[in-house]
Amino acid sequence: MSEYVKIRMYVGTGYEGCDHEDVYEYPREEWEAMSKEQQEKLLNELATEYLFERCEYGAWVEED
């Protein structure tokens, strides 16, 4: 068994060929020491960080 847990992250844009995917390795010992709730929280934090790294967004008012 690997000493790391592989966490796959994915961002889908809805456009063909524009999806992003990566694998993050997290120390297994730390992962196994977490509760299920802590693991879910970490997964959500990693996914959010990955989303913000891969996508740009914004909004503004257009003047007539």
PQR file with spaces between the fields and no chain letter, atoms N, CA, C, O and H, PARSE charges and radii, in Angstrom:
ATOM       1  N    MET     1       0.850   -1.179    0.000 -0.4000 1.5000
ATOM       2  CA   MET     1       0.000    0.000    0.000 -0.0000 2.0000
ATOM       3  C    MET     1       0.892    1.238    0.000  0.5500 1.7000
ATOM       4  O    MET     1       1.895    1.297    0.712 -0.5500 1.4000
ATOM       5  N    SER     2       0.523    2.195   -0.785 -0.4000 1.5000
ATOM       6  CA   SER     2       1.281    3.438   -0.906 -0.0000 2.0000
ATOM       7  C    SER     2       1.211    4.239    0.386  0.5500 1.7000
ATOM       8  O    SER     2       0.241    4.132    1.138 -0.5500 1.4000
ATOM       9  H    SER     2      -0.292    2.147   -1.363  0.4000 1.0000
ATOM      10  N    GLU     3       2.227    5.032    0.640 -0.4000 1.5000
ATOM      11  CA   GLU     3       2.215    5.886    1.823 -0.0000 2.0000
ATOM      12  C    GLU     3       1.410    7.166    1.585  0.5500 1.7000
ATOM      13  O    GLU     3       1.318    8.024    2.463 -0.5500 1.4000
ATOM      14  H    GLU     3       3.014    5.119    0.029  0.4000 1.0000
ATOM      15  N    TYR     4       0.829    7.283    0.391 -0.4000 1.5000
ATOM      16  CA   TYR     4       0.006    8.445    0.051 -0.0000 2.0000
ATOM      17  C    TYR     4      -1.371    8.007   -0.426  0.5500 1.7000
ATOM      18  O    TYR     4      -1.514    6.969   -1.072 -0.5500 1.4000
ATOM      19  H    TYR     4       0.904    6.586   -0.322  0.4000 1.0000
ATOM      20  N    VAL     5      -2.378    8.802   -0.104 -0.4000 1.5000
ATOM      21  CA   VAL     5      -3.719    8.642   -0.645 -0.0000 2.0000
ATOM      22  C    VAL     5      -3.785    9.528   -1.876  0.5500 1.7000
ATOM      23  O    VAL     5      -3.458   10.713   -1.811 -0.5500 1.4000
ATOM      24  H    VAL     5      -2.262    9.646    0.421  0.4000 1.0000
ATOM      25  N    LYS     6      -4.207    8.960   -2.994 -0.4000 1.5000
ATOM      26  CA   LYS     6      -4.326    9.742   -4.224 -0.0000 2.0000
ATOM      27  C    LYS     6      -5.725   10.327   -4.316  0.5500 1.7000
ATOM      28  O    LYS     6      -6.718    9.600   -4.337 -0.5500 1.4000
ATOM      29  H    LYS     6      -4.474    7.998   -3.047  0.4000 1.0000
ATOM      30  N    ILE     7      -5.787   11.639   -4.369 -0.4000 1.5000
ATOM      31  CA   ILE     7      -7.059   12.355   -4.450 -0.0000 2.0000
ATOM      32  C    ILE     7      -7.166   12.960   -5.845  0.5500 1.7000
ATOM      33  O    ILE     7      -6.392   13.843   -6.215 -0.5500 1.4000
ATOM      34  H    ILE     7      -4.981   12.230   -4.352  0.4000 1.0000
ATOM      35  N    ARG     8      -8.131   12.473   -6.608 -0.4000 1.5000
ATOM      36  CA   ARG     8      -8.322   12.970   -7.969 -0.0000 2.0000
ATOM      37  C    ARG     8      -9.251   14.170   -7.927  0.5500 1.7000
ATOM      38  O    ARG     8     -10.317   14.127   -7.313 -0.5500 1.4000
ATOM      39  H    ARG     8      -8.760   11.755   -6.308  0.4000 1.0000
ATOM      40  N    MET     9      -8.834   15.241   -8.586 -0.4000 1.5000
ATOM      41  CA   MET     9      -9.633   16.461   -8.651 -0.0000 2.0000
ATOM      42  C    MET     9     -10.035   16.701  -10.093  0.5500 1.7000
ATOM      43  O    MET     9      -9.273   16.420  -11.019 -0.5500 1.4000
ATOM      44  H    MET     9      -7.968   15.277   -9.085  0.4000 1.0000
ATOM      45  N    TYR    10     -11.234   17.220  -10.275 -0.4000 1.5000
ATOM      46  CA   TYR    10     -11.789   17.386  -11.609 -0.0000 2.0000
ATOM      47  C    TYR    10     -12.600   18.672  -11.683  0.5500 1.7000
ATOM      48  O    TYR    10     -13.368   18.993  -10.777 -0.5500 1.4000
ATOM      49  H    TYR    10     -11.853   17.448   -9.524  0.4000 1.0000
ATOM      50  N    VAL    11     -12.414   19.399  -12.776 -0.4000 1.5000
ATOM      51  CA   VAL    11     -13.226   20.576  -13.074 -0.0000 2.0000
ATOM      52  C    VAL    11     -13.769   20.395  -14.484  0.5500 1.7000
ATOM      53  O    VAL    11     -13.006   20.289  -15.444 -0.5500 1.4000
ATOM      54  H    VAL    11     -11.790   19.138  -13.512  0.4000 1.0000
ATOM      55  N    GLY    12     -15.072   20.361  -14.602 -0.4000 1.5000
ATOM      56  CA   GLY    12     -15.721   20.252  -15.905 -0.0000 2.0000
ATOM      57  C    GLY    12     -16.322   21.591  -16.290  0.5500 1.7000
ATOM      58  O    GLY    12     -16.963   22.252  -15.473 -0.5500 1.4000
ATOM      59  H    GLY    12     -15.693   20.447  -13.823  0.4000 1.0000
ATOM      60  N    THR    13     -16.113   21.984  -17.525 -0.4000 1.5000
ATOM      61  CA   THR    13     -16.611   23.275  -17.979 -0.0000 2.0000
ATOM      62  C    THR    13     -17.877   23.159  -18.822  0.5500 1.7000
ATOM      63  O    THR    13     -18.571   24.150  -19.047 -0.5500 1.4000
ATOM      64  H    THR    13     -15.592   21.448  -18.188  0.4000 1.0000
ATOM      65  N    GLY    14     -18.170   21.971  -19.277 -0.4000 1.5000
ATOM      66  CA   GLY    14     -19.312   21.802  -20.166 -0.0000 2.0000
ATOM      67  C    GLY    14     -18.940   21.936  -21.631  0.5500 1.7000
ATOM      68  O    GLY    14     -19.774   21.689  -22.502 -0.5500 1.4000
ATOM      69  H    GLY    14     -17.606   21.166  -19.094  0.4000 1.0000
ATOM      70  N    TYR    15     -17.715   22.317  -21.918 -0.4000 1.5000
ATOM      71  CA   TYR    15     -17.232   22.449  -23.294 -0.0000 2.0000
ATOM      72  C    TYR    15     -16.270   21.315  -23.601  0.5500 1.7000
ATOM      73  O    TYR    15     -15.434   20.962  -22.770 -0.5500 1.4000
ATOM      74  H    TYR    15     -17.037   22.518  -21.211  0.4000 1.0000
ATOM      75  N    GLU    16     -16.383   20.758  -24.768 -0.4000 1.5000
ATOM      76  CA   GLU    16     -15.540   19.644  -25.169 -0.0000 2.0000
ATOM      77  C    GLU    16     -14.066   20.039  -25.131  0.5500 1.7000
ATOM      78  O    GLU    16     -13.684   21.084  -25.657 -0.5500 1.4000
ATOM      79  H    GLU    16     -17.062   21.045  -25.444  0.4000 1.0000
ATOM      80  N    GLY    17     -13.248   19.206  -24.513 -0.4000 1.5000
ATOM      81  CA   GLY    17     -11.813   19.434  -24.463 -0.0000 2.0000
ATOM      82  C    GLY    17     -11.369   20.476  -23.445  0.5500 1.7000
ATOM      83  O    GLY    17     -10.190   20.828  -23.401 -0.5500 1.4000
ATOM      84  H    GLY    17     -13.559   18.357  -24.085  0.4000 1.0000
ATOM      85  N    CYS    18     -12.280   20.968  -22.638 -0.4000 1.5000
ATOM      86  CA   CYS    18     -11.937   22.034  -21.688 -0.0000 2.0000
ATOM      87  C    CYS    18     -12.023   21.578  -20.234  0.5500 1.7000
ATOM      88  O    CYS    18     -12.080   22.415  -19.333 -0.5500 1.4000
ATOM      89  H    CYS    18     -13.238   20.682  -22.674  0.4000 1.0000
ATOM      90  N    ASP    19     -12.033   20.280  -19.991 -0.4000 1.5000
ATOM      91  CA   ASP    19     -12.067   19.766  -18.633 -0.0000 2.0000
ATOM      92  C    ASP    19     -10.639   19.683  -18.087  0.5500 1.7000
ATOM      93  O    ASP    19      -9.677   19.536  -18.842 -0.5500 1.4000
ATOM      94  H    ASP    19     -11.987   19.600  -20.723  0.4000 1.0000
ATOM      95  N    HIS    20     -10.527   19.777  -16.787 -0.4000 1.5000
ATOM      96  CA   HIS    20      -9.228   19.702  -16.124 -0.0000 2.0000
ATOM      97  C    HIS    20      -9.278   18.615  -15.061  0.5500 1.7000
ATOM      98  O    HIS    20     -10.278   18.460  -14.361 -0.5500 1.4000
ATOM      99  H    HIS    20     -11.308   19.897  -16.174  0.4000 1.0000
ATOM     100  N    GLU    21      -8.187   17.865  -14.951 -0.4000 1.5000
ATOM     101  CA   GLU    21      -8.119   16.783  -13.987 -0.0000 2.0000
ATOM     102  C    GLU    21      -6.691   16.675  -13.481  0.5500 1.7000
ATOM     103  O    GLU    21      -5.738   16.844  -14.241 -0.5500 1.4000
ATOM     104  H    GLU    21      -7.374   17.991  -15.520  0.4000 1.0000
ATOM     105  N    ASP    22      -6.549   16.396  -12.196 -0.4000 1.5000
ATOM     106  CA   ASP    22      -5.221   16.262  -11.599 -0.0000 2.0000
ATOM     107  C    ASP    22      -5.327   15.340  -10.388  0.5500 1.7000
ATOM     108  O    ASP    22      -6.419   15.082   -9.881 -0.5500 1.4000
ATOM     109  H    ASP    22      -7.324   16.259  -11.578  0.4000 1.0000
ATOM     110  N    VAL    23      -4.177   14.848   -9.936 -0.4000 1.5000
ATOM     111  CA   VAL    23      -4.119   13.991   -8.759 -0.0000 2.0000
ATOM     112  C    VAL    23      -3.236   14.656   -7.715  0.5500 1.7000
ATOM     113  O    VAL    23      -2.124   15.096   -8.005 -0.5500 1.4000
ATOM     114  H    VAL    23      -3.290   15.057  -10.348  0.4000 1.0000
ATOM     115  N    TYR    24      -3.752   14.718   -6.502 -0.4000 1.5000
ATOM     116  CA   TYR    24      -3.015   15.276   -5.370 -0.0000 2.0000
ATOM     117  C    TYR    24      -2.703   14.122   -4.425  0.5500 1.7000
ATOM     118  O    TYR    24      -3.586   13.323   -4.113 -0.5500 1.4000
ATOM     119  H    TYR    24      -4.655   14.360   -6.266  0.4000 1.0000
ATOM     120  N    GLU    25      -1.474   14.029   -3.972 -0.4000 1.5000
ATOM     121  CA   GLU    25      -1.093   12.975   -3.043 -0.0000 2.0000
ATOM     122  C    GLU    25      -1.046   13.534   -1.628  0.5500 1.7000
ATOM     123  O    GLU    25      -0.359   14.517   -1.351 -0.5500 1.4000
ATOM     124  H    GLU    25      -0.757   14.678   -4.225  0.4000 1.0000
ATOM     125  N    TYR    26      -1.789   12.888   -0.744 -0.4000 1.5000
ATOM     126  CA   TYR    26      -1.882   13.322    0.649 -0.0000 2.0000
ATOM     127  C    TYR    26      -1.333   12.198    1.524  0.5500 1.7000
ATOM     128  O    TYR    26      -1.637   11.030    1.279 -0.5500 1.4000
ATOM     129  H    TYR    26      -2.347   12.090   -0.969  0.4000 1.0000
ATOM     130  N    PRO    27      -0.538   12.519    2.529 -0.5600 1.5000
ATOM     131  CA   PRO    27       0.056   11.473    3.369  0.2800 2.0000
ATOM     132  C    PRO    27      -1.010   10.548    3.982  0.5500 1.7000
ATOM     133  O    PRO    27      -1.924   11.013    4.662 -0.5500 1.4000
ATOM     134  N    ARG    28      -0.887    9.260    3.739 -0.4000 1.5000
ATOM     135  CA   ARG    28      -1.869    8.274    4.206 -0.0000 2.0000
ATOM     136  C    ARG    28      -2.026    8.298    5.727  0.5500 1.7000
ATOM     137  O    ARG    28      -3.141    8.195    6.238 -0.5500 1.4000
ATOM     138  H    ARG    28      -0.145    8.882    3.186  0.4000 1.0000
ATOM     139  N    GLU    29      -0.930    8.432    6.438 -0.4000 1.5000
ATOM     140  CA   GLU    29      -0.979    8.437    7.899 -0.0000 2.0000
ATOM     141  C    GLU    29      -1.862    9.574    8.416  0.5500 1.7000
ATOM     142  O    GLU    29      -2.664    9.380    9.329 -0.5500 1.4000
ATOM     143  H    GLU    29      -0.024    8.516    6.023  0.4000 1.0000
ATOM     144  N    GLU    30      -1.707   10.763    7.822 -0.4000 1.5000
ATOM     145  CA   GLU    30      -2.539   11.905    8.215 -0.0000 2.0000
ATOM     146  C    GLU    30      -3.996   11.668    7.825  0.5500 1.7000
ATOM     147  O    GLU    30      -4.908   11.969    8.596 -0.5500 1.4000
ATOM     148  H    GLU    30      -1.055   10.920    7.080  0.4000 1.0000
ATOM     149  N    TRP    31      -4.211   11.123    6.617 -0.4000 1.5000
ATOM     150  CA   TRP    31      -5.555   10.870    6.118 -0.0000 2.0000
ATOM     151  C    TRP    31      -6.299    9.907    7.040  0.5500 1.7000
ATOM     152  O    TRP    31      -7.448   10.148    7.410 -0.5500 1.4000
ATOM     153  H    TRP    31      -3.470   10.878    5.991  0.4000 1.0000
ATOM     154  N    GLU    32      -5.635    8.823    7.403 -0.4000 1.5000
ATOM     155  CA   GLU    32      -6.271    7.802    8.225 -0.0000 2.0000
ATOM     156  C    GLU    32      -6.499    8.266    9.655  0.5500 1.7000
ATOM     157  O    GLU    32      -7.333    7.698   10.361 -0.5500 1.4000
ATOM     158  H    GLU    32      -4.702    8.627    7.103  0.4000 1.0000
ATOM     159  N    ALA    33      -5.777    9.282   10.091 -0.4000 1.5000
ATOM     160  CA   ALA    33      -5.969    9.829   11.438 -0.0000 2.0000
ATOM     161  C    ALA    33      -7.177   10.763   11.509  0.5500 1.7000
ATOM     162  O    ALA    33      -7.616   11.121   12.602 -0.5500 1.4000
ATOM     163  H    ALA    33      -5.100    9.744    9.517  0.4000 1.0000
ATOM     164  N    MET    34      -7.712   11.157   10.365 -0.4000 1.5000
ATOM     165  CA   MET    34      -8.861   12.075   10.311 -0.0000 2.0000
ATOM     166  C    MET    34     -10.167   11.317   10.446  0.5500 1.7000
ATOM     167  O    MET    34     -10.268   10.142   10.092 -0.5500 1.4000
ATOM     168  H    MET    34      -7.355   10.867    9.477  0.4000 1.0000
ATOM     169  N    SER    35     -11.174   12.024   10.972 -0.4000 1.5000
ATOM     170  CA   SER    35     -12.535   11.481   10.974 -0.0000 2.0000
ATOM     171  C    SER    35     -13.091   11.602    9.551  0.5500 1.7000
ATOM     172  O    SER    35     -12.518   12.296    8.711 -0.5500 1.4000
ATOM     173  H    SER    35     -11.092   12.978   11.260  0.4000 1.0000
ATOM     174  N    LYS    36     -14.207   10.924    9.292 -0.4000 1.5000
ATOM     175  CA   LYS    36     -14.856   11.028    7.972 -0.0000 2.0000
ATOM     176  C    LYS    36     -15.235   12.477    7.670  0.5500 1.7000
ATOM     177  O    LYS    36     -15.124   12.927    6.529 -0.5500 1.4000
ATOM     178  H    LYS    36     -14.673   10.361    9.974  0.4000 1.0000
ATOM     179  N    GLU    37     -15.677   13.196    8.682 -0.4000 1.5000
ATOM     180  CA   GLU    37     -16.061   14.603    8.492 -0.0000 2.0000
ATOM     181  C    GLU    37     -14.842   15.448    8.114  0.5500 1.7000
ATOM     182  O    GLU    37     -14.932   16.315    7.245 -0.5500 1.4000
ATOM     183  H    GLU    37     -15.767   12.831    9.609  0.4000 1.0000
ATOM     184  N    GLN    38     -13.716   15.198    8.760 -0.4000 1.5000
ATOM     185  CA   GLN    38     -12.487   15.935    8.441 -0.0000 2.0000
ATOM     186  C    GLN    38     -12.015   15.601    7.032  0.5500 1.7000
ATOM     187  O    GLN    38     -11.543   16.479    6.309 -0.5500 1.4000
ATOM     188  H    GLN    38     -13.644   14.493    9.466  0.4000 1.0000
ATOM     189  N    GLN    39     -12.140   14.338    6.638 -0.4000 1.5000
ATOM     190  CA   GLN    39     -11.758   13.941    5.279 -0.0000 2.0000
ATOM     191  C    GLN    39     -12.628   14.648    4.252  0.5500 1.7000
ATOM     192  O    GLN    39     -12.117   15.153    3.251 -0.5500 1.4000
ATOM     193  H    GLN    39     -12.524   13.624    7.225  0.4000 1.0000
ATOM     194  N    GLU    40     -13.940   14.691    4.487 -0.4000 1.5000
ATOM     195  CA   GLU    40     -14.852   15.374    3.565 -0.0000 2.0000
ATOM     196  C    GLU    40     -14.536   16.864    3.488  0.5500 1.7000
ATOM     197  O    GLU    40     -14.565   17.451    2.406 -0.5500 1.4000
ATOM     198  H    GLU    40     -14.354   14.281    5.299  0.4000 1.0000
ATOM     199  N    LYS    41     -14.237   17.470    4.622 -0.4000 1.5000
ATOM     200  CA   LYS    41     -13.887   18.887    4.645 -0.0000 2.0000
ATOM     201  C    LYS    41     -12.616   19.133    3.825  0.5500 1.7000
ATOM     202  O    LYS    41     -12.550   20.087    3.050 -0.5500 1.4000
ATOM     203  H    LYS    41     -14.213   16.993    5.500  0.4000 1.0000
ATOM     204  N    LEU    42     -11.617   18.276    3.996 -0.4000 1.5000
ATOM     205  CA   LEU    42     -10.377   18.410    3.223 -0.0000 2.0000
ATOM     206  C    LEU    42     -10.650   18.256    1.733  0.5500 1.7000
ATOM     207  O    LEU    42     -10.142   19.039    0.929 -0.5500 1.4000
ATOM     208  H    LEU    42     -11.671   17.501    4.626  0.4000 1.0000
ATOM     209  N    LEU    43     -11.447   17.256    1.352 -0.4000 1.5000
ATOM     210  CA   LEU    43     -11.768   17.064   -0.063 -0.0000 2.0000
ATOM     211  C    LEU    43     -12.446   18.299   -0.641  0.5500 1.7000
ATOM     212  O    LEU    43     -12.127   18.722   -1.753 -0.5500 1.4000
ATOM     213  H    LEU    43     -11.859   16.621    2.005  0.4000 1.0000
ATOM     214  N    ASN    44     -13.373   18.875    0.104 -0.4000 1.5000
ATOM     215  CA   ASN    44     -14.053   20.088   -0.361 -0.0000 2.0000
ATOM     216  C    ASN    44     -13.086   21.259   -0.491  0.5500 1.7000
ATOM     217  O    ASN    44     -13.172   22.027   -1.449 -0.5500 1.4000
ATOM     218  H    ASN    44     -13.632   18.531    1.007  0.4000 1.0000
ATOM     219  N    GLU    45     -12.170   21.403    0.458 -0.4000 1.5000
ATOM     220  CA   GLU    45     -11.182   22.484    0.396 -0.0000 2.0000
ATOM     221  C    GLU    45     -10.253   22.304   -0.798  0.5500 1.7000
ATOM     222  O    GLU    45      -9.961   23.266   -1.508 -0.5500 1.4000
ATOM     223  H    GLU    45     -12.100   20.779    1.236  0.4000 1.0000
ATOM     224  N    LEU    46      -9.787   21.076   -1.023 -0.4000 1.5000
ATOM     225  CA   LEU    46      -8.896   20.817   -2.160 -0.0000 2.0000
ATOM     226  C    LEU    46      -9.625   21.051   -3.481  0.5500 1.7000
ATOM     227  O    LEU    46      -9.055   21.627   -4.407 -0.5500 1.4000
ATOM     228  H    LEU    46     -10.024   20.294   -0.446  0.4000 1.0000
ATOM     229  N    ALA    47     -10.872   20.611   -3.575 -0.4000 1.5000
ATOM     230  CA   ALA    47     -11.642   20.791   -4.804 -0.0000 2.0000
ATOM     231  C    ALA    47     -11.876   22.271   -5.087  0.5500 1.7000
ATOM     232  O    ALA    47     -11.760   22.712   -6.231 -0.5500 1.4000
ATOM     233  H    ALA    47     -11.335   20.143   -2.822  0.4000 1.0000
ATOM     234  N    THR    48     -12.202   23.031   -4.057 -0.4000 1.5000
ATOM     235  CA   THR    48     -12.430   24.468   -4.228 -0.0000 2.0000
ATOM     236  C    THR    48     -11.151   25.169   -4.667  0.5500 1.7000
ATOM     237  O    THR    48     -11.176   26.004   -5.571 -0.5500 1.4000
ATOM     238  H    THR    48     -12.297   22.672   -3.129  0.4000 1.0000
ATOM     239  N    GLU    49     -10.042   24.833   -4.033 -0.4000 1.5000
ATOM     240  CA   GLU    49      -8.755   25.430   -4.411 -0.0000 2.0000
ATOM     241  C    GLU    49      -8.407   25.083   -5.853  0.5500 1.7000
ATOM     242  O    GLU    49      -7.945   25.940   -6.606 -0.5500 1.4000
ATOM     243  H    GLU    49     -10.022   24.155   -3.299  0.4000 1.0000
ATOM     244  N    TYR    50      -8.627   23.829   -6.237 -0.4000 1.5000
ATOM     245  CA   TYR    50      -8.332   23.401   -7.608 -0.0000 2.0000
ATOM     246  C    TYR    50      -9.226   24.136   -8.600  0.5500 1.7000
ATOM     247  O    TYR    50      -8.757   24.558   -9.657 -0.5500 1.4000
ATOM     248  H    TYR    50      -9.002   23.133   -5.625  0.4000 1.0000
ATOM     249  N    LEU    51     -10.497   24.292   -8.275 -0.4000 1.5000
ATOM     250  CA   LEU    51     -11.423   25.027   -9.140 -0.0000 2.0000
ATOM     251  C    LEU    51     -10.925   26.443   -9.379  0.5500 1.7000
ATOM     252  O    LEU    51     -10.892   26.906  -10.519 -0.5500 1.4000
ATOM     253  H    LEU    51     -10.878   23.950   -7.416  0.4000 1.0000
ATOM     254  N    PHE    52     -10.535   27.137   -8.307 -0.4000 1.5000
ATOM     255  CA   PHE    52     -10.085   28.523   -8.443 -0.0000 2.0000
ATOM     256  C    PHE    52      -8.757   28.630   -9.179  0.5500 1.7000
ATOM     257  O    PHE    52      -8.475   29.663   -9.786 -0.5500 1.4000
ATOM     258  H    PHE    52     -10.561   26.760   -7.381  0.4000 1.0000
ATOM     259  N    GLU    53      -7.939   27.587   -9.138 -0.4000 1.5000
ATOM     260  CA   GLU    53      -6.683   27.590   -9.894 -0.0000 2.0000
ATOM     261  C    GLU    53      -6.926   27.414  -11.392  0.5500 1.7000
ATOM     262  O    GLU    53      -6.140   27.901  -12.205 -0.5500 1.4000
ATOM     263  H    GLU    53      -8.168   26.747   -8.645  0.4000 1.0000
ATOM     264  N    ARG    54      -8.001   26.726  -11.763 -0.4000 1.5000
ATOM     265  CA   ARG    54      -8.235   26.361  -13.152 -0.0000 2.0000
ATOM     266  C    ARG    54      -9.222   27.260  -13.885  0.5500 1.7000
ATOM     267  O    ARG    54      -9.263   27.259  -15.115 -0.5500 1.4000
ATOM     268  H    ARG    54      -8.639   26.331  -11.102  0.4000 1.0000
ATOM     269  N    CYS    55     -10.012   28.021  -13.149 -0.4000 1.5000
ATOM     270  CA   CYS    55     -11.054   28.826  -13.789 -0.0000 2.0000
ATOM     271  C    CYS    55     -10.917   30.283  -13.400  0.5500 1.7000
ATOM     272  O    CYS    55     -10.500   30.617  -12.291 -0.5500 1.4000
ATOM     273  H    CYS    55      -9.979   28.021  -12.150  0.4000 1.0000
ATOM     274  N    GLU    56     -11.276   31.136  -14.333 -0.4000 1.5000
ATOM     275  CA   GLU    56     -11.362   32.564  -14.064 -0.0000 2.0000
ATOM     276  C    GLU    56     -12.835   32.936  -14.077  0.5500 1.7000
ATOM     277  O    GLU    56     -13.635   32.324  -14.785 -0.5500 1.4000
ATOM     278  H    GLU    56     -11.615   30.865  -15.234  0.4000 1.0000
ATOM     279  N    TYR    57     -13.179   33.923  -13.302 -0.4000 1.5000
ATOM     280  CA   TYR    57     -14.557   34.359  -13.280 -0.0000 2.0000
ATOM     281  C    TYR    57     -14.611   35.825  -12.895  0.5500 1.7000
ATOM     282  O    TYR    57     -13.635   36.385  -12.396 -0.5500 1.4000
ATOM     283  H    TYR    57     -12.529   34.420  -12.727  0.4000 1.0000
ATOM     284  N    GLY    58     -15.747   36.432  -13.128 -0.4000 1.5000
ATOM     285  CA   GLY    58     -15.929   37.832  -12.771 -0.0000 2.0000
ATOM     286  C    GLY    58     -17.290   38.314  -13.240  0.5500 1.7000
ATOM     287  O    GLY    58     -17.992   37.621  -13.978 -0.5500 1.4000
ATOM     288  H    GLY    58     -16.540   35.976  -13.533  0.4000 1.0000
ATOM     289  N    ALA    59     -17.644   39.484  -12.810 -0.4000 1.5000
ATOM     290  CA   ALA    59     -18.897   40.127  -13.224 -0.0000 2.0000
ATOM     291  C    ALA    59     -18.713   41.629  -13.135  0.5500 1.7000
ATOM     292  O    ALA    59     -17.986   42.105  -12.263 -0.5500 1.4000
ATOM     293  H    ALA    59     -17.074   40.047  -12.211  0.4000 1.0000
ATOM     294  N    TRP    60     -19.342   42.375  -13.997 -0.4000 1.5000
ATOM     295  CA   TRP    60     -19.263   43.823  -13.989 -0.0000 2.0000
ATOM     296  C    TRP    60     -20.477   44.391  -14.688  0.5500 1.7000
ATOM     297  O    TRP    60     -21.179   43.688  -15.415 -0.5500 1.4000
ATOM     298  H    TRP    60     -19.934   41.989  -14.705  0.4000 1.0000
ATOM     299  N    VAL    61     -20.716   45.655  -14.465 -0.4000 1.5000
ATOM     300  CA   VAL    61     -21.832   46.361  -15.082 -0.0000 2.0000
ATOM     301  C    VAL    61     -21.339   46.996  -16.375  0.5500 1.7000
ATOM     302  O    VAL    61     -20.328   47.698  -16.387 -0.5500 1.4000
ATOM     303  H    VAL    61     -20.146   46.227  -13.875  0.4000 1.0000
ATOM     304  N    GLU    62     -22.049   46.749  -17.444 -0.4000 1.5000
ATOM     305  CA   GLU    62     -21.740   47.368  -18.730 -0.0000 2.0000
ATOM     306  C    GLU    62     -22.552   48.652  -18.836  0.5500 1.7000
ATOM     307  O    GLU    62     -23.773   48.629  -18.682 -0.5500 1.4000
ATOM     308  H    GLU    62     -22.871   46.179  -17.434  0.4000 1.0000
ATOM     309  N    GLU    63     -21.906   49.731  -19.087 -0.4000 1.5000
ATOM     310  CA   GLU    63     -22.593   51.026  -19.269 -0.0000 2.0000
ATOM     311  C    GLU    63     -23.126   51.088  -20.701  0.5500 1.7000
ATOM     312  O    GLU    63     -22.467   50.632  -21.635 -0.5500 1.4000
ATOM     313  H    GLU    63     -20.914   49.750  -19.212  0.4000 1.0000
ATOM     314  N    ASP    64     -24.336   51.661  -20.868 -0.4000 1.5000
ATOM     315  CA   ASP    64     -24.914   51.824  -22.212 -0.0000 2.0000
ATOM     316  C    ASP    64     -24.169   52.881  -22.991  0.5500 1.7000
ATOM     317  O    ASP    64     -24.510   53.156  -24.141 -0.5500 1.4000
ATOM     318  H    ASP    64     -24.872   52.031  -20.109  0.4000 1.0000
